[in-house]
Amino acid sequence: MSSIWRNPKSKYWTACWRDANGRQRRASTRTTDRRLARKAAEEFEKASRGKRTLAQIQKVLLALSQELGGEPERTLRVFCEDFLAEKKPSVSVASMRFYQTVISKLLAHLGERADRPISEVTERDLLSMRNELAESLSARTINQIFVGIKTIFKAAQRGKLIAENPAEHIARVREFDDQHQKKRRPFTIAELQAVLSVADPEWRSMILFGVYCGARLGDIALLRYSNVDLERNELRFVASKTGKTTIIPLVGALLEHIANLPSAEAEQAFLHPRAAASVTKSNFTASLSVQFGRLLESAGLRPLETESTKRRSSPLSFHSLRHTLISVMKSAGVSQATVAAFVGHGSQQMTNLYTHVDRESMERAVGALPRL
């Protein structure tokens, strides 16, 4: 029969019981309440004899804790809100968007069940979500999403809201073998001209920004007219991945392109409104990446998507524009320091190394880029 005992040096009660083999067991109940400790001891005994699962014990103890005036169990939705609030001061803008996207997908999948206690989320729920996402997203994207989900439930486990992490043993979605994985590469000038020839004005503009300033897709989509300073001939924006301000000198082809953009009624208007609406709505660039992939198909630079090709990575993507910028600059003899400063290197070590790159060097780097 189970019992409880308290060490004079501890404020918590210890549960004592014998398992199915008659071996004596002990475990802290992590409570100072005698009644709750006795119930915990009974539950530990049942569990050790195969009559209760850990999750069932947790539910019993949570119910007793609430009955005795403890903190009510938080729902998944409430916990996710608290998780985001806790993360906001300590992570980058890009990481914050990532967690927001992960949580929105998790809550959307669970629907009304997201308003139930977080302890009721099961591994089967998350497996169902993984398999549903596999119908529309790549293996890499799904695996990234589940890295976020595991982090969220690990935080709940650390906060003692759940006994087990339901996402802990969710297997990664298998990606294609190495023979199907192709390393990213830069565009050639002919390839850039081909994709520009099939792009509409907004995509053409985004591609030119990608080539001439090396910014990431999400950052280009969210550029506003206020980011353009025509008095100083500078483009200024905060890179979402690093949270650092990037300053690009506007000279040559990029300056000419910006001068020919439609005028805006307000400085806060987006340069690329359709793309901005897509990113703002989902906090994700997946839809834009798909659209760019279709442009590559139209330009004959990527095979038409079929069931056998849609999961294979392509050597060309929007991020290849960034590789193109770097490749052209290095071929033109631009220093590594200037290239790194230009594309907004993220590491603190590299930032310290590249703080002395001057405006003249940056302008020479821009001048090394070909006109398209």
FIGULO-592349 format. One record per residue (C-alpha): residue in one letter; y, x, z. Coordinates in steps of 0.5 Angstrom, whole numbers, plus 500, padded with zeros to 3 digits. Example, Ala and Ser with C-alpha at 12.3 -4.5 7.8 and 13.67 -1.06 7.14 Angstrom:
# residues 2
A491525516;S498527514;
# end
This chain:
# residues 372
M500500500;S507503498;S512505503;I519508504;W521514508;R528517508;N529525510;P535526515;K538530510;S539525505;K542518504;Y537516499;W530512501;T524516498;A518511495;C511513497;W505510494;R498512492;D496512484;A490509481;N486516483;G488515490;R493521490;Q499520494;R506520490;R513520492;A520519488;S527518490;T529511489;R536513488;T539508493;T541507500;D539500501;R533499504;R531492501;L532495494;A528501496;R522497498;K522493492;A522500488;A516503492;E512497490;E514497482;F513505482;E506503485;K504498480;A507503474;S502508477;R496504476;G498501469;K501495471;R508496469;T512500464;L518504465;A522499462;Q519493466;I521497472;Q528498470;K529491469;V527489476;L531494479;L537493475;A536485477;L536487484;S542492484;Q546486481;E543481486;L545486492;G552487489;G551492484;E555493478;P553488472;E549491467;R553493461;T551490454;L550494448;R557492445;V561494451;F557500452;C559502445;E566501446;D566505452;F563510449;L568511443;A574511449;E570516452;K569520446;K576519443;P580525447;S575530445;V573529438;S576530431;V578525427;A572525423;S567525428;M571519431;R570516424;F563518424;Y561514431;Q565508429;T561507423;V555509426;I556503431;S559498426;K552499423;L548498429;L552492432;A551489425;H544490425;L543487432;G547481431;E548477437;R543481441;A548486441;D551482447;R545483451;P544488456;I543495453;S536496456;E533491452;V534495445;T527497443;E525502439;R522497434;D529494433;L532501431;L526502426;S527496423;M534498422;R532505419;N528501414;E533496412;L538502411;A533506407;E534500402;S541502400;L542509403;S540516402;A535519406;R540524408;T545519410;I540515414;N538521418;Q546523420;I547516422;F541516427;V543523430;G549519432;I545513435;K541518439;T547521442;I549514444;F543512447;K542519450;A549518453;A547511456;Q541514459;R545520462;G549514465;K543511468;L544505464;I537506461;A531509463;E528511456;N532513450;P529508444;A532512439;E529519441;H522518437;I525515431;A522520426;R527522420;V527519413;R523524409;E528527404;F525530397;D522536396;D526543395;Q524542388;H528536387;Q534539392;K539542387;K545546390;R552544389;R556548384;P563548381;F565544375;T566548369;I573546365;A569543360;E566538365;L572537369;Q575535362;A569530361;V570527367;L577526367;S576523360;V572517363;A576516369;D581510370;P588513373;E587512380;W580516380;R584521375;S589522380;M584523386;I580528381;L586532380;F588532387;G581535389;V582540384;Y589543385;C589542393;G581542395;A582537400;R576532401;L574526398;G576522405;D583526406;I585524398;A583517399;L588516405;L594520402;R600517403;Y607518399;S610520406;N605526405;V609529399;D615532401;L619533394;E625537397;R620543400;N615541394;E610541399;L604536400;R602536408;F596532411;V592532417;A585534415;S580529418;K574534419;T578539423;G584535425;K589541423;T595540418;T594543411;I600545407;I599545400;P605548395;L607543390;V608547383;G605547376;A600542374;L600538381;L607538382;E608535375;H602530376;I605527383;A612527379;N609522374;L605517379;P608510380;S614510385;A612506391;E616501395;A615504402;E613511404;Q607509408;A604506402;F598510399;L597514393;H591511391;P591504394;R584502392;A580508395;A584507401;A582500402;S575502401;V575508407;T580504411;K575498411;S568502412;N571508416;F566512411;T567515404;A559513401;S562507397;L567512393;S562517393;V557512389;Q563511384;F564518383;G557519381;R558513376;L563517373;L559523372;E554519369;S559516364;A561523362;G554525361;L554530367;R549526371;P542523369;L543515369;E540513376;T533510376;E528509382;S525516380;T532519381;K537516385;R534519392;R535526388;S541530390;S545532384;P549539383;L555536382;S559531387;F566530389;H566536394;S564540388;L571540386;R573544392;H568549390;T571549383;L578551386;I575556391;S571559385;V577559380;M581563385;K576568387;S575569380;A583570379;G583575384;V586571390;S585574397;Q580571401;A585570406;T589566402;V583562399;A581560406;A588558408;F589554402;V582549403;G584549411;H578553414;G575549420;S573555425;Q578558430;Q576565428;M578564421;T584561423;N586566427;L585571421;Y589567416;T595565420;H599570416;V598568409;D605567406;R608561401;E609566396;S601568396;M600560396;E604559390;R600565386;A594562388;V596555385;G598559379;A591561378;L589554377;P588552370;R592546367;L587540365;
# end
